[in-house]
């Protein structure tokens, strides 16, 4: 009986580890005096707005940035616009957080 429980636990743990997907976060930002207005960023069908400017790269998830959390690792296309300027590109999401300046 004891060996059956130990084997069952090992099998359960292995299945749990296989089902875990790695995720990452992306924070888009713009520099102080960039001249851009509120910028709407679209990534994987989700939108988020840049409403503040920073004099240096902000920390991940800072207020006023376009923040995307919990993305599965992989390559994503994004687009952004402030009504006159337009950006297109790709971002490679890995575990952890990436900050990306739009300029």
Secondary structure as a PSIPRED ss2 file (coil, helix, strand):
# PSIPRED VFORMAT (PSIPRED V4.0)

   1 X C   1.000  0.000  0.000
   2 X H   0.000  1.000  0.000
   3 X H   0.000  1.000  0.000
   4 X H   0.000  1.000  0.000
   5 X H   0.000  1.000  0.000
   6 X H   0.000  1.000  0.000
   7 X H   0.000  1.000  0.000
   8 X H   0.000  1.000  0.000
   9 X H   0.000  1.000  0.000
  10 X H   0.000  1.000  0.000
  11 X H   0.000  1.000  0.000
  12 X H   0.000  1.000  0.000
  13 X H   0.000  1.000  0.000
  14 X H   0.000  1.000  0.000
  15 X H   0.000  1.000  0.000
  16 X H   0.000  1.000  0.000
  17 X H   0.000  1.000  0.000
  18 X H   0.000  1.000  0.000
  19 X H   0.000  1.000  0.000
  20 X C   1.000  0.000  0.000
  21 X C   1.000  0.000  0.000
  22 X C   1.000  0.000  0.000
  23 X E   0.000  0.000  1.000
  24 X E   0.000  0.000  1.000
  25 X E   0.000  0.000  1.000
  26 X E   0.000  0.000  1.000
  27 X E   0.000  0.000  1.000
  28 X E   0.000  0.000  1.000
  29 X E   0.000  0.000  1.000
  30 X C   1.000  0.000  0.000
  31 X E   0.000  0.000  1.000
  32 X C   1.000  0.000  0.000
  33 X C   1.000  0.000  0.000
  34 X C   1.000  0.000  0.000
  35 X C   1.000  0.000  0.000
  36 X C   1.000  0.000  0.000
  37 X C   1.000  0.000  0.000
  38 X C   1.000  0.000  0.000
  39 X E   0.000  0.000  1.000
  40 X E   0.000  0.000  1.000
  41 X E   0.000  0.000  1.000
  42 X E   0.000  0.000  1.000
  43 X E   0.000  0.000  1.000
  44 X C   1.000  0.000  0.000
  45 X C   1.000  0.000  0.000
  46 X E   0.000  0.000  1.000
  47 X E   0.000  0.000  1.000
  48 X E   0.000  0.000  1.000
  49 X E   0.000  0.000  1.000
  50 X E   0.000  0.000  1.000
  51 X C   1.000  0.000  0.000
  52 X C   1.000  0.000  0.000
  53 X C   1.000  0.000  0.000
  54 X E   0.000  0.000  1.000
  55 X C   1.000  0.000  0.000
  56 X C   1.000  0.000  0.000
  57 X C   1.000  0.000  0.000
  58 X C   1.000  0.000  0.000
  59 X C   1.000  0.000  0.000
  60 X C   1.000  0.000  0.000
  61 X C   1.000  0.000  0.000
  62 X C   1.000  0.000  0.000
  63 X C   1.000  0.000  0.000
  64 X C   1.000  0.000  0.000
  65 X C   1.000  0.000  0.000
  66 X E   0.000  0.000  1.000
  67 X E   0.000  0.000  1.000
  68 X E   0.000  0.000  1.000
  69 X E   0.000  0.000  1.000
  70 X E   0.000  0.000  1.000
  71 X E   0.000  0.000  1.000
  72 X E   0.000  0.000  1.000
  73 X C   1.000  0.000  0.000
  74 X E   0.000  0.000  1.000
  75 X E   0.000  0.000  1.000
  76 X E   0.000  0.000  1.000
  77 X E   0.000  0.000  1.000
  78 X E   0.000  0.000  1.000
  79 X E   0.000  0.000  1.000
  80 X E   0.000  0.000  1.000
  81 X E   0.000  0.000  1.000
  82 X C   1.000  0.000  0.000
  83 X C   1.000  0.000  0.000
  84 X C   1.000  0.000  0.000
  85 X C   1.000  0.000  0.000
  86 X E   0.000  0.000  1.000
  87 X E   0.000  0.000  1.000
  88 X E   0.000  0.000  1.000
  89 X E   0.000  0.000  1.000
  90 X E   0.000  0.000  1.000
  91 X E   0.000  0.000  1.000
  92 X E   0.000  0.000  1.000
  93 X E   0.000  0.000  1.000
  94 X C   1.000  0.000  0.000
  95 X C   1.000  0.000  0.000
  96 X E   0.000  0.000  1.000
  97 X E   0.000  0.000  1.000
  98 X E   0.000  0.000  1.000
  99 X E   0.000  0.000  1.000
 100 X E   0.000  0.000  1.000
 101 X E   0.000  0.000  1.000
 102 X C   1.000  0.000  0.000
 103 X C   1.000  0.000  0.000
